[in-house]
Amino acid sequence: MAADPIAIAAQVAIVERAVRDPSVTGAELAWMGHLQQRDYRALAARAEWHDVFLAAVPVELRGTATANLDATSDLRATVVPGPDPPTAWRIVEPAPLDDLARFYREAEAEFGVPWQYLASIHLVETRMGRIRGTSVAGAQGPMQFMPGTWAAYGEGDVNSDRDAIRAAARYLKANGAPTNMANALFRYNNSQRYVRAVTAYAEVMRAEPAAYRGYYNWQVYYLTTKGDILLPVGYGR
């Protein structure tokens, strides 16, 4: 893991190119996606590094790097760290990359919500379905629905990726998507930081759909007063 903003910029250039390279697959792709996430989390924790980092990123990757860093920083700012990781979560393997991509595109075809926004919400809410468990607020499933919202917009199983993605698309459409994505996202989660972060990740994927391959491999980190703690697959069982 790189330890200063210049070294992280060089590493980010490698991983951003790798996740877009169709010849990078399997364990190599998984590691590159995870390293990409670790780089942006390290930068988000050190605001004083941002300008130096961005100046050192290759020009053709600077827009992507800016979006990823800003989104990661926005989401980090919404967390109030506690002393310990959650005890109510289980961490599981996500559904296969291609299956989730199909679910997003099916929901887009049915409801008109861009698949990249559905993928971005899935990423932000539960790391593509890795997190199982009810939130402190009572939200459930891979797209984190409150029971009343699920009753109004859901069909099937709230814990099913496919059913939850469809419900998210239905809910977003009812609240203005795709014409007014900002309003739809704010209704999904009443936080402008959330809206900005989801939009940033989604727009990276709209510009370069292969960026999804990197995000798919982001893992579950939990911010505590001791710093980031990785919750690996199998945690909580």
N, C-alpha and C positions, 0 to 999 in steps of 0.2 A: 504494500500500500504506500503510495507516494505521501511525502510528509511536509510538503511546502507548496504554495500556489503554482509555482512554475512547473514543478514536477507533476502536479495534479493535472495541469493543462496538457502536458505531453501525454499523460495517461488517458485523459478524456478523449483526446484526438484518436488514440488507438482504439478505445472501446466503442466510440460512436461510429467509427468506420466499420468495426468488426460486426456490430449488431445489424448493420445494413448489408453485409456481404453474404450472399446466399450460400457460399461455400463454407461458412462458419456455422456449424450445427452441433447438436448433442451437448456433451459436457463442456466443450469449448464455448459455445454460445451461452450456456447457463452461467459459466463463470464470468464471461464478458458483461452480461447483463447485471450480474451481482456487483461486479467491480464498478460499473457505471453508477449504480445506486450508491455504493459506498463513497465514491468520489464526491458526488453531489451532496450527500449528507455531511461529509467532512467539511465541505465548503460552507454549507448552510450554517454550521456551528461557528464559523469564523468570518463574520461580516467584513473584518478588516482585510481579508484576502480577496474579496470579490473583484475589485478593479484590476489588481495585478493578475489574477487568474484570467479574466476575460481578455485582457490585453495580450496574453500569451497564447490564447487559443487560436488556431488557424482561422483566417477570416471566413472561409466557407462553412465553418462549423460554429461560428460565434453566435448566430441567431438561435440555433438549437441549444447551445450551452447556456445562453442567457435565459431562455424559456425554462429549461430544466432546473437551473439554479434558482430562479425566481419562484417557481412553483414549489420546489422543495423547501425553500426558506419560508414561504407563506404558510405552508402546512405545519412546519416546525413551530411557527409562532402561535399556532392555535392550541398547542399542547401545553398543559400545565404538568410538569414532571412530578411524579411521585417517587417514593423510595424503592418501590418494588414493581416487578412486572405483573401483569394481570394473572389472577388465578382462575378466572372463568373462561379463558380462551383455550381452544385446541387449535393446533396448527397442522394442516393437512396438505397433501399434494394437490395442486390445482388440476382442473380438467386439462386435457391436452390442448396445446396452443392452437392447433387447427380447428378443434371443436369449438373453442371459445370464439375464434374469428368467425366461424360459420354462424354462431348464435347472434353475434353483433350484427352481421350483415343481414340475416333473416329479419331481425327486429327493425333495421333500417328500411328494408324493403316493405315491411308491413306498416310502419308508423311514420317514416320519413325523417327520423332522427339520425343524424350522421353516426355511423358505427364508431368513429373515433371518440365521440363523446361518451358513448356507452362503455367503451373499453377504458376510458380515462376514469369514469366514475367507479368502475369495477376495481381498477388499480388503486385508487385513493381509499375506497371504502374498506376493502378486505384483501388487497394484494391479489386480485384475480381469483378470489374464493379461498385463499389459504387460511383465513381466519374463520373459525367456527365458534359461535357463542353470541349471546345477547349483549348488546352494548349497555353502558351505564344508563342511557336514556331509554332502553327497551327496544332498540332497533334489532332486526333479525335478518339473517340470510346474507348471501354474498353481495347484494346491493343495498343492504341495511334499510329495511322498511320498518316503520312503526306499524304496530298491529292495525290501527285504524286505516292507515294509508294502504296497506296491503289488502284489507277487506274491500276497499273501494276500487283498487286498480290491479290487484293481482289475480292470477288464475293459476291453479295447480299448487305447487309446493314452494313455499317461500325460500327453502334451502336448496332448490334446484337452480343451477346457473342459468339454464335456458329460460325457465319460467320467470326468474327474478329480472333477467335482462329485458324480457318482453314487457314486464310490468313497469320497469324503469322507463322504457321508451314510451309506453302508454301515458305514464304520469308526466313526463317531460312534454309530450305533445299537448296534453291538456293544459299545460301552463305556458304555452307559447312557442315551443320548439317546432320546427327548426328556425322559424323567423326571428324569434327573440330568445336565443339560447341563454343569455345572461339572466333574464327573468326566470326561465325554467329551472336553471341551476340554482338560483337563489331560493326558489320555492323548495327545491330538493334539500338544500342545506342553507340555513339563513346566515351565511357568512360570505362577505365579499372576498376574503382570502381564499375560501374554498372555491368560489366561482372563478377567480383568477387562476388558481392552480389547475383545476379541471380543464379550463379553457386552454391553458398553456400546453399541457400534455397532449390534449386533443389536437391542437393546431400543429404541433410537431408531427403527429401521425398523419394529419391531412396533407402536410407538405411532403412527407416521406413515409408512406405506409409501412415500410420495413422497420421503422423505429419501434413498432409494436413488439417486435421480437426481443428487443432489449427490455422494455417495460414488463413483459410477461415474466421475465426472470428476476424481477425485483423481489426481495425477501421481506419477511416481517421483522422490522426493528421497532423496539419500544423505547421511547425516550424516558429515562429516569433521572433522578438527581445525581446518579453516578455516571450518566452518559447513556449512549445507545447500547441496548442489549439485543442481540440477535435471538429471536425465538425460532428455532429450527423446526422442520417437519417432525412431528412426534411430540412436540411440547404440549403438556397438559393432559396427556393420556395416562 
